[in-house]
């Protein structure tokens, strides 16, 4: 099959839809205008413990340095709401947050690890392109290297950067994953779209820890997603009580966003909710031993934080639940916490002691 460059992008879009992708865009590789903002964000220390971000420096904004020979970037969007997501799903999620003794895992993390899903399908898409054109230089990325994926996505028309820094689409809100294929062939860039946040700052107002310090600027060190996933050490004392019952990630800025009334369900079963990760009591989750944790998180994104951080996160949530519990609930929560006082990890034990010190009304 011989395909001209003008025919290629429509074909890529067709193949991508067949593979479960929702949208394809094309970006150029000149991201120089994004470099000052990236440098300022790093200089402010907003990346926290994510030293890989500083280590790669400006290579994040220079695709042709990261992968020599790159002249275009194919960007891909994949919606991830589970197939059985009900109408009014945002209200359902807010109700979970209002039940202090229930553990809340971010919607995206309740199914299969998106890294695995997107990477495999982006590679299949690359293979289809190679079948049509012959061998070509390319590299697939899914949140897996120093790539400014939100910048590339917005430049290629996937959406605009919301004030929470996530990409927003008028057709799909922000409940989607992004992936990229760096390619060594010139493709005509797709047009960016205009921003539609206006004066709305609902995401900034709702952030439990005030991590969105200004429009389009997030201090990761205060972000619950960072604290529960990327951060390896003790959770700062001042932020623990603000985390509520969020034990892996945080969706608040997306739940409140008006554009997410247009969020789309996934066409793939991969992102359906797994049993055991939704609607579970904190005490039950805290009782998982490491073997159970590994078994129930196999193939999912939660496994990457390990059992120790899992227990750390839940201990904080148990302390927050204890603070508002009635007498009967308090006894149950204390019993769950006390069962971990002899845990071999000082990190876990310190958070358990903090949680036990929280007093019910």
C-alpha positions as a Markdown table, in Angstrom:
| # | Residue | x | y | z |
|---|---|---|---|---|
| 1 | Unk | 0.0 | 0.0 | 0.0 |
| 2 | Unk | 1.5 | 3.3 | -1.1 |
| 3 | Unk | 0.1 | 6.4 | 0.7 |
| 4 | Unk | 0.9 | 10.1 | 0.0 |
| 5 | Unk | 1.5 | 12.4 | 3.0 |
| 6 | Unk | -1.8 | 14.2 | 2.3 |
| 7 | Unk | -3.7 | 10.9 | 2.5 |
| 8 | Unk | -1.9 | 9.8 | 5.6 |
| 9 | Unk | -3.4 | 11.8 | 8.4 |
| 10 | Unk | -7.0 | 10.9 | 7.5 |
| 11 | Unk | -5.9 | 7.2 | 7.5 |
| 12 | Unk | -4.1 | 7.6 | 10.8 |
| 13 | Unk | -7.3 | 9.0 | 12.3 |
| 14 | Unk | -9.3 | 6.0 | 10.9 |
| 15 | Unk | -6.8 | 3.5 | 12.2 |
| 16 | Unk | -6.7 | 5.2 | 15.6 |
| 17 | Unk | -10.5 | 5.1 | 16.0 |
| 18 | Unk | -10.3 | 1.3 | 15.3 |
| 19 | Unk | -7.8 | 1.0 | 18.1 |
| 20 | Unk | -10.0 | 2.9 | 20.6 |
| 21 | Unk | -8.5 | 6.4 | 20.4 |
| 22 | Unk | -10.9 | 9.3 | 20.4 |
| 23 | Unk | -8.9 | 12.0 | 18.6 |
| 24 | Unk | -5.6 | 12.4 | 16.7 |
| 25 | Unk | -3.7 | 15.7 | 16.2 |
| 26 | Unk | -0.4 | 16.7 | 14.7 |
| 27 | Unk | 2.1 | 19.1 | 16.3 |
| 28 | Unk | 5.3 | 20.6 | 15.2 |
| 29 | Unk | 8.5 | 20.4 | 17.3 |
| 30 | Unk | 9.2 | 24.0 | 18.0 |
| 31 | Unk | 8.1 | 24.5 | 21.6 |
| 32 | Unk | 10.5 | 27.3 | 22.3 |
| 33 | Unk | 7.7 | 29.6 | 23.6 |
| 34 | Unk | 6.9 | 27.0 | 26.4 |
| 35 | Unk | 10.5 | 27.0 | 27.7 |
| 36 | Unk | 10.3 | 30.1 | 29.9 |
| 37 | Unk | 7.2 | 28.8 | 31.8 |
| 38 | Unk | 8.8 | 25.4 | 32.3 |
| 39 | Unk | 12.0 | 27.0 | 33.6 |
| 40 | Unk | 10.1 | 29.2 | 36.0 |
| 41 | Unk | 8.0 | 26.2 | 37.3 |
| 42 | Unk | 11.2 | 24.2 | 37.9 |
| 43 | Unk | 13.0 | 27.2 | 39.5 |
| 44 | Unk | 10.1 | 27.6 | 41.9 |
| 45 | Unk | 10.5 | 24.0 | 43.0 |
| 46 | Unk | 6.9 | 23.2 | 42.1 |
| 47 | Unk | 8.0 | 19.7 | 40.8 |
| 48 | Unk | 8.7 | 18.6 | 44.3 |
| 49 | Unk | 10.5 | 15.2 | 44.5 |
| 50 | Unk | 10.0 | 14.6 | 40.8 |
| 51 | Unk | 13.7 | 15.1 | 40.2 |
| 52 | Unk | 13.5 | 13.5 | 36.7 |
| 53 | Unk | 11.7 | 16.7 | 35.6 |
| 54 | Unk | 14.6 | 18.9 | 36.5 |
| 55 | Unk | 17.2 | 16.4 | 35.4 |
| 56 | Unk | 15.9 | 16.5 | 31.8 |
| 57 | Unk | 15.6 | 20.3 | 31.8 |
| 58 | Unk | 14.7 | 21.8 | 28.5 |
| 59 | Unk | 14.7 | 18.5 | 26.6 |
| 60 | Unk | 11.1 | 18.3 | 27.6 |
| 61 | Unk | 10.4 | 21.2 | 25.3 |
| 62 | Unk | 12.7 | 20.0 | 22.5 |
| 63 | Unk | 11.4 | 16.9 | 20.9 |
| 64 | Unk | 14.2 | 16.8 | 18.3 |
| 65 | Unk | 16.7 | 16.7 | 21.1 |
| 66 | Unk | 14.9 | 13.9 | 22.9 |
| 67 | Unk | 14.5 | 11.8 | 19.8 |
| 68 | Unk | 17.0 | 13.0 | 17.1 |
| 69 | Unk | 15.4 | 13.2 | 13.7 |
| 70 | Unk | 11.9 | 14.0 | 15.0 |
| 71 | Unk | 10.1 | 16.6 | 12.8 |
| 72 | Unk | 6.5 | 16.0 | 13.7 |
| 73 | Unk | 4.5 | 14.6 | 16.7 |
| 74 | Unk | 1.3 | 12.6 | 16.4 |
| 75 | Unk | -0.8 | 13.3 | 19.5 |
| 76 | Unk | -3.6 | 10.9 | 20.6 |
| 77 | Unk | -6.5 | 11.2 | 23.1 |
| 78 | Unk | -8.2 | 8.3 | 24.7 |
| 79 | Unk | -11.3 | 8.8 | 26.8 |
| 80 | Unk | -11.3 | 6.8 | 30.1 |
| 81 | Unk | -14.6 | 7.0 | 31.9 |
| 82 | Unk | -15.7 | 3.4 | 32.5 |
| 83 | Unk | -18.3 | 2.1 | 30.1 |
| 84 | Unk | -21.0 | 1.8 | 32.8 |
| 85 | Unk | -20.5 | 5.4 | 34.1 |
| 86 | Unk | -24.0 | 6.8 | 35.0 |
| 87 | Unk | -25.4 | 10.1 | 34.1 |
| 88 | Unk | -24.5 | 12.6 | 36.8 |
| 89 | Unk | -21.4 | 10.7 | 37.6 |
| 90 | Unk | -19.8 | 13.8 | 39.1 |
| 91 | Unk | -22.4 | 13.9 | 41.8 |
| 92 | Unk | -21.8 | 10.2 | 42.5 |
| 93 | Unk | -18.1 | 11.0 | 43.0 |
| 94 | Unk | -18.7 | 13.9 | 45.3 |
| 95 | Unk | -21.0 | 11.7 | 47.4 |
| 96 | Unk | -18.0 | 9.3 | 47.8 |
| 97 | Unk | -15.9 | 12.2 | 49.2 |
| 98 | Unk | -18.7 | 12.9 | 51.7 |
| 99 | Unk | -18.5 | 9.4 | 53.2 |
| 100 | Unk | -15.3 | 9.8 | 55.4 |
| 101 | Unk | -14.8 | 6.1 | 56.1 |
| 102 | Unk | -14.9 | 5.1 | 52.4 |
| 103 | Unk | -11.6 | 5.1 | 50.5 |
| 104 | Unk | -11.6 | 7.1 | 47.2 |
| 105 | Unk | -9.4 | 6.2 | 44.3 |
| 106 | Unk | -9.2 | 8.5 | 41.3 |
| 107 | Unk | -11.5 | 7.4 | 38.5 |
| 108 | Unk | -8.7 | 6.8 | 36.0 |
| 109 | Unk | -6.9 | 4.4 | 38.4 |
| 110 | Unk | -9.8 | 2.0 | 38.9 |
| 111 | Unk | -9.2 | 0.0 | 35.8 |
| 112 | Unk | -6.1 | -1.3 | 33.9 |
| 113 | Unk | -2.9 | 0.7 | 33.9 |
| 114 | Unk | -3.3 | 3.3 | 31.1 |
| 115 | Unk | 0.4 | 3.2 | 30.4 |
| 116 | Unk | 0.0 | -0.4 | 29.2 |
| 117 | Unk | -3.1 | 0.2 | 27.2 |
| 118 | Unk | -2.0 | 3.4 | 25.4 |
| 119 | Unk | 1.6 | 2.2 | 24.8 |
| 120 | Unk | 0.4 | -1.0 | 23.1 |
| 121 | Unk | -2.2 | 0.7 | 21.0 |
| 122 | Unk | 0.1 | 3.5 | 20.0 |
| 123 | Unk | 2.6 | 0.9 | 18.9 |
| 124 | Unk | -0.1 | -0.9 | 16.9 |
| 125 | Unk | -0.9 | 2.4 | 15.2 |
| 126 | Unk | 2.8 | 2.9 | 14.4 |
| 127 | Unk | 2.9 | -0.5 | 12.9 |
| 128 | Unk | -0.1 | 0.3 | 10.7 |
| 129 | Unk | 1.6 | 3.5 | 9.5 |
| 130 | Unk | 4.7 | 1.4 | 8.7 |
| 131 | Unk | 2.7 | -1.1 | 6.7 |
| 132 | Unk | 1.4 | 1.8 | 4.6 |
| 133 | Unk | 4.6 | 3.8 | 4.2 |
| 134 | Unk | 7.4 | 1.5 | 4.8 |
| 135 | Unk | 9.8 | 1.7 | 7.8 |
| 136 | Unk | 10.0 | 5.1 | 9.4 |
| 137 | Unk | 11.7 | 6.5 | 12.5 |
| 138 | Unk | 9.4 | 6.8 | 15.5 |
| 139 | Unk | 9.1 | 6.5 | 19.2 |
| 140 | Unk | 6.0 | 6.0 | 21.3 |
| 141 | Unk | 5.4 | 7.9 | 24.6 |
| 142 | Unk | 2.7 | 7.5 | 27.2 |
| 143 | Unk | 3.6 | 9.7 | 30.2 |
| 144 | Unk | 6.9 | 7.8 | 30.1 |
| 145 | Unk | 9.6 | 10.3 | 29.3 |
| 146 | Unk | 10.4 | 14.0 | 29.4 |
| 147 | Unk | 7.6 | 15.0 | 27.1 |
| 148 | Unk | 5.5 | 18.2 | 27.4 |
| 149 | Unk | 2.4 | 16.2 | 26.4 |
| 150 | Unk | -0.2 | 18.8 | 27.5 |
| 151 | Unk | 1.6 | 21.4 | 25.5 |
| 152 | Unk | 1.8 | 19.2 | 22.4 |
| 153 | Unk | -1.8 | 18.2 | 22.8 |
| 154 | Unk | -3.0 | 21.8 | 23.0 |
| 155 | Unk | -0.9 | 22.9 | 20.1 |
| 156 | Unk | -2.3 | 20.1 | 18.0 |
| 157 | Unk | -6.0 | 20.9 | 18.6 |
| 158 | Unk | -6.8 | 18.3 | 21.2 |
| 159 | Unk | -8.1 | 21.1 | 23.5 |
| 160 | Unk | -6.8 | 24.1 | 25.5 |
| 161 | Unk | -5.0 | 24.2 | 28.8 |
| 162 | Unk | -7.5 | 24.7 | 31.6 |
| 163 | Unk | -6.6 | 26.8 | 34.7 |
| 164 | Unk | -5.8 | 23.5 | 36.4 |
| 165 | Unk | -3.2 | 22.9 | 33.6 |
| 166 | Unk | -5.1 | 19.8 | 32.2 |
| 167 | Unk | -6.2 | 19.8 | 28.6 |
| 168 | Unk | -9.9 | 20.6 | 28.1 |
| 169 | Unk | -12.0 | 19.7 | 25.1 |
| 170 | Unk | -15.4 | 21.1 | 24.3 |
| 171 | Unk | -16.4 | 17.6 | 23.1 |
| 172 | Unk | -14.8 | 15.5 | 25.9 |
| 173 | Unk | -14.0 | 17.6 | 29.0 |
| 174 | Unk | -10.8 | 16.4 | 30.5 |
| 175 | Unk | -11.4 | 12.8 | 31.4 |
| 176 | Unk | -8.9 | 11.4 | 28.9 |
| 177 | Unk | -5.4 | 10.1 | 28.6 |
| 178 | Unk | -2.8 | 11.5 | 26.2 |
| 179 | Unk | -0.1 | 9.8 | 24.2 |
| 180 | Unk | 2.4 | 10.7 | 21.5 |
| 181 | Unk | 4.3 | 9.3 | 18.6 |
| 182 | Unk | 7.4 | 11.2 | 17.7 |
| 183 | Unk | 8.0 | 10.7 | 13.9 |
| 184 | Unk | 10.8 | 11.6 | 11.4 |
| 185 | Unk | 8.4 | 12.6 | 8.6 |
| 186 | Unk | 6.8 | 16.0 | 8.1 |
| 187 | Unk | 3.1 | 16.1 | 8.7 |
| 188 | Unk | 0.8 | 19.1 | 8.4 |
| 189 | Unk | 0.1 | 20.4 | 11.9 |
| 190 | Unk | -3.5 | 20.5 | 13.0 |
| 191 | Unk | -4.9 | 23.9 | 14.2 |
| 192 | Unk | -5.1 | 24.6 | 17.9 |
| 193 | Unk | -8.4 | 25.5 | 19.4 |
| 194 | Unk | -9.3 | 28.7 | 21.4 |
| 195 | Unk | -9.6 | 28.6 | 25.2 |
| 196 | Unk | -13.1 | 28.5 | 26.8 |
| 197 | Unk | -12.5 | 28.9 | 30.6 |
| 198 | Unk | -13.4 | 32.5 | 30.6 |
| 199 | Unk | -13.7 | 33.9 | 34.2 |
| 200 | Unk | -14.5 | 30.5 | 35.7 |
| 201 | Unk | -12.1 | 29.4 | 38.4 |
| 202 | Unk | -14.1 | 26.6 | 39.9 |
| 203 | Unk | -11.1 | 24.2 | 39.7 |
| 204 | Unk | -9.0 | 26.7 | 41.7 |
| 205 | Unk | -11.6 | 27.3 | 44.3 |
| 206 | Unk | -12.3 | 23.6 | 45.0 |
| 207 | Unk | -8.7 | 22.3 | 45.2 |
| 208 | Unk | -8.6 | 20.9 | 48.8 |
| 209 | Unk | -5.0 | 21.9 | 49.4 |
| 210 | Unk | -4.8 | 25.1 | 47.3 |
| 211 | Unk | -2.3 | 23.5 | 44.9 |
| 212 | Unk | -3.5 | 25.6 | 41.9 |
| 213 | Unk | -1.6 | 28.6 | 43.0 |
| 214 | Unk | -2.5 | 30.7 | 40.0 |
| 215 | Unk | -4.3 | 30.2 | 36.7 |
| 216 | Unk | -2.3 | 27.6 | 34.7 |
| 217 | Unk | 0.2 | 27.0 | 37.6 |
| 218 | Unk | 0.1 | 24.0 | 39.9 |
| 219 | Unk | 2.5 | 23.5 | 42.9 |
| 220 | Unk | 2.8 | 19.7 | 42.8 |
| 221 | Unk | 4.0 | 19.7 | 46.4 |
| 222 | Unk | 0.5 | 20.6 | 47.5 |
| 223 | Unk | -1.4 | 18.4 | 45.0 |
| 224 | Unk | -3.1 | 15.3 | 46.5 |
| 225 | Unk | -2.3 | 13.3 | 43.3 |
| 226 | Unk | 1.4 | 14.1 | 43.8 |
| 227 | Unk | 1.3 | 13.5 | 47.5 |
| 228 | Unk | -0.4 | 10.1 | 47.3 |
| 229 | Unk | 1.4 | 8.8 | 44.2 |
| 230 | Unk | 4.7 | 10.5 | 43.4 |
| 231 | Unk | 5.8 | 11.6 | 46.9 |
| 232 | Unk | 7.7 | 8.8 | 48.7 |
| 233 | Unk | 8.2 | 10.3 | 52.2 |
| 234 | Unk | 6.0 | 11.5 | 55.0 |
| 235 | Unk | 3.0 | 13.6 | 53.9 |
| 236 | Unk | 3.4 | 17.1 | 55.3 |
| 237 | Unk | 1.5 | 17.5 | 58.5 |
| 238 | Unk | -0.2 | 20.7 | 57.4 |
| 239 | Unk | -1.7 | 18.9 | 54.4 |
| 240 | Unk | -2.9 | 15.6 | 56.0 |
| 241 | Unk | -6.2 | 16.9 | 57.3 |
| 242 | Unk | -7.0 | 18.4 | 53.9 |
| 243 | Unk | -6.7 | 15.1 | 52.1 |
| 244 | Unk | -10.0 | 13.7 | 53.4 |
| 245 | Unk | -10.6 | 10.1 | 52.2 |
| 246 | Unk | -8.6 | 10.4 | 49.0 |
| 247 | Unk | -6.1 | 7.5 | 49.0 |
| 248 | Unk | -4.9 | 7.5 | 45.4 |
| 249 | Unk | -5.1 | 10.6 | 43.3 |
| 250 | Unk | -7.7 | 13.4 | 43.4 |
| 251 | Unk | -10.3 | 14.3 | 40.9 |
| 252 | Unk | -11.9 | 17.4 | 42.5 |
| 253 | Unk | -10.7 | 19.9 | 39.9 |
| 254 | Unk | -12.2 | 17.8 | 37.2 |
| 255 | Unk | -15.4 | 16.9 | 39.0 |
| 256 | Unk | -16.3 | 20.6 | 39.4 |
| 257 | Unk | -15.3 | 21.6 | 35.8 |
| 258 | Unk | -18.4 | 22.5 | 33.8 |
| 259 | Unk | -16.8 | 21.1 | 30.6 |
| 260 | Unk | -16.8 | 17.6 | 32.1 |
| 261 | Unk | -20.6 | 17.3 | 31.5 |
| 262 | Unk | -19.3 | 16.4 | 28.0 |
| 263 | Unk | -16.9 | 13.8 | 29.2 |
| 264 | Unk | -17.1 | 10.6 | 27.1 |
| 265 | Unk | -17.1 | 7.0 | 28.2 |
| 266 | Unk | -14.3 | 4.8 | 26.9 |
| 267 | Unk | -15.0 | 2.3 | 24.1 |
| 268 | Unk | -12.6 | -0.2 | 25.8 |
| 269 | Unk | -13.2 | -2.6 | 28.6 |
| 270 | Unk | -9.7 | -1.9 | 30.0 |
| 271 | Unk | -10.9 | 1.1 | 32.0 |
| 272 | Unk | -13.9 | -0.6 | 33.6 |
| 273 | Unk | -13.8 | -0.5 | 37.4 |
| 274 | Unk | -12.1 | -3.4 | 39.0 |
| 275 | Unk | -13.8 | -5.1 | 42.0 |
| 276 | Unk | -12.3 | -4.0 | 45.3 |
| 277 | Unk | -11.2 | -0.5 | 44.4 |
| 278 | Unk | -14.5 | 1.4 | 44.5 |
| 279 | Unk | -16.9 | 1.8 | 47.4 |
| 280 | Unk | -14.6 | 0.0 | 49.9 |
| 281 | Unk | -14.3 | 0.9 | 53.6 |
| 282 | Unk | -10.9 | 2.3 | 54.6 |
| 283 | Unk | -10.6 | -0.2 | 57.4 |
| 284 | Unk | -10.9 | -3.1 | 54.9 |
| 285 | Unk | -8.4 | -1.6 | 52.5 |
| 286 | Unk | -6.0 | -1.0 | 55.4 |
| 287 | Unk | -6.2 | -4.7 | 56.2 |
| 288 | Unk | -4.7 | -5.8 | 52.9 |
| 289 | Unk | -1.4 | -7.6 | 53.4 |
| 290 | Unk | 1.2 | -7.1 | 50.7 |
| 291 | Unk | 0.2 | -10.3 | 48.9 |
| 292 | Unk | -3.4 | -9.1 | 48.7 |
| 293 | Unk | -2.3 | -5.6 | 47.6 |
| 294 | Unk | -0.2 | -7.1 | 44.8 |
| 295 | Unk | -2.9 | -9.5 | 43.7 |
| 296 | Unk | -5.7 | -6.9 | 43.6 |
| 297 | Unk | -3.7 | -4.2 | 41.9 |
| 298 | Unk | -2.0 | -6.5 | 39.3 |
| 299 | Unk | -2.0 | -4.8 | 35.9 |
| 300 | Unk | -3.3 | -1.5 | 37.4 |
| 301 | Unk | -1.6 | 1.8 | 38.1 |
| 302 | Unk | -1.9 | 1.7 | 41.9 |
| 303 | Unk | 0.6 | -1.1 | 42.1 |
| 304 | Unk | 3.5 | 1.3 | 41.3 |
| 305 | Unk | 3.3 | 3.0 | 44.6 |
| 306 | Unk | 3.8 | -0.2 | 46.6 |
| 307 | Unk | 2.2 | -1.5 | 49.7 |
| 308 | Unk | 4.0 | 0.8 | 52.1 |
| 309 | Unk | 2.7 | 4.1 | 50.5 |
| 310 | Unk | -0.7 | 2.5 | 50.1 |
| 311 | Unk | -0.8 | 2.0 | 53.9 |
| 312 | Unk | 0.6 | 5.5 | 54.5 |
| 313 | Unk | -2.2 | 7.1 | 52.4 |
| 314 | Unk | -5.0 | 5.0 | 54.0 |
| 315 | Unk | -3.6 | 5.8 | 57.5 |
| 316 | Unk | -4.1 | 9.5 | 56.8 |
| 317 | Unk | -7.6 | 8.9 | 55.5 |
| 318 | Unk | -8.4 | 6.9 | 58.6 |
| 319 | Unk | -7.2 | 9.7 | 60.8 |
| 320 | Unk | -9.4 | 12.1 | 58.9 |
| 321 | Unk | -12.4 | 9.8 | 59.3 |
| 322 | Unk | -11.7 | 9.3 | 63.0 |
| 323 | Unk | -11.9 | 13.1 | 63.5 |
| 324 | Unk | -15.5 | 13.1 | 62.5 |
| 325 | Unk | -16.6 | 9.7 | 63.6 |
| 326 | Unk | -19.3 | 8.8 | 66.2 |
| 327 | Unk | -18.4 | 6.6 | 69.1 |
| 328 | Unk | -19.1 | 3.3 | 67.4 |
| 329 | Unk | -17.3 | 4.2 | 64.2 |
| 330 | Unk | -14.4 | 5.6 | 66.2 |
| 331 | Unk | -13.8 | 2.3 | 67.9 |
| 332 | Unk | -13.7 | 0.4 | 64.6 |
| 333 | Unk | -11.3 | 2.9 | 63.0 |
| 334 | Unk | -9.0 | 2.8 | 66.0 |
| 335 | Unk | -8.9 | -1.0 | 65.9 |
| 336 | Unk | -7.9 | -0.9 | 62.3 |
| 337 | Unk | -5.1 | 1.6 | 63.0 |
| 338 | Unk | -3.9 | -0.2 | 66.1 |
| 339 | Unk | -3.4 | -3.4 | 64.1 |
| 340 | Unk | -0.7 | -1.7 | 62.1 |
| 341 | Unk | 1.3 | -0.2 | 65.1 |
| 342 | Unk | 3.8 | -3.0 | 64.8 |
| 343 | Unk | 4.3 | -2.6 | 61.1 |
| 344 | Unk | 8.0 | -2.8 | 60.1 |
| 345 | Unk | 7.9 | 0.5 | 58.1 |
| 346 | Unk | 8.6 | 3.6 | 60.2 |
| 347 | Unk | 6.8 | 5.6 | 57.6 |
| 348 | Unk | 3.6 | 3.6 | 58.1 |
| 349 | Unk | 3.9 | 3.7 | 61.9 |
| 350 | Unk | 4.4 | 7.4 | 62.0 |
| 351 | Unk | 1.3 | 8.0 | 60.0 |
| 352 | Unk | -0.7 | 5.5 | 62.2 |
| 353 | Unk | 0.4 | 7.4 | 65.3 |
| 354 | Unk | -0.8 | 10.7 | 63.7 |
| 355 | Unk | -4.1 | 9.1 | 62.8 |
| 356 | Unk | -4.7 | 7.7 | 66.2 |
| 357 | Unk | -4.1 | 11.2 | 67.7 |
| 358 | Unk | -7.0 | 12.6 | 65.7 |
| 359 | Unk | -9.9 | 13.1 | 68.1 |
| 360 | Unk | -13.6 | 12.6 | 67.3 |
| 361 | Unk | -16.0 | 15.4 | 68.3 |
